[in-house]
Amino acid sequence: MDATRARQRLQDAQARQRRLAERLRQAEADPVESGELSTVDQHPAELGSETFERELELTTLTILEGELKDIDDALGRLDHGTYGICEECGKLIDEARLEAVPWARYCVVDQARIEQALSRR
Ligand SMILES: [Zn+2]
């Protein structure tokens, strides 16, 4: 992939994820202020789903932060001229894969192998 285009896509994704993470953090810090919690006529049964929503927000935040780290690393690789090279086997990552996941660290083969190893734990 063209480095300029890759950088553009990574920076776009970074800005988008940062905004999302920021919004989630605000909701987390001040649920009433951000209108996440309707405190007045709350039915007890709805409290459970609020808790679930907050857990979901926290999970989403964790995923977002992981992706932001990946994007950051990918931008670093662009600077060092190692962008698009698999961190495992050193081969070039598929164009189509970089098109779908611009911050991919591994080629399809290694990604599948790593995911399989993780799921076997
Ligand atoms: Zn590889």
Residues whose N, C-alpha, C, O or C-beta is under 5 A from the ligand:
A	BS01	ZN	C86 E88 C89 G90 C107 D110
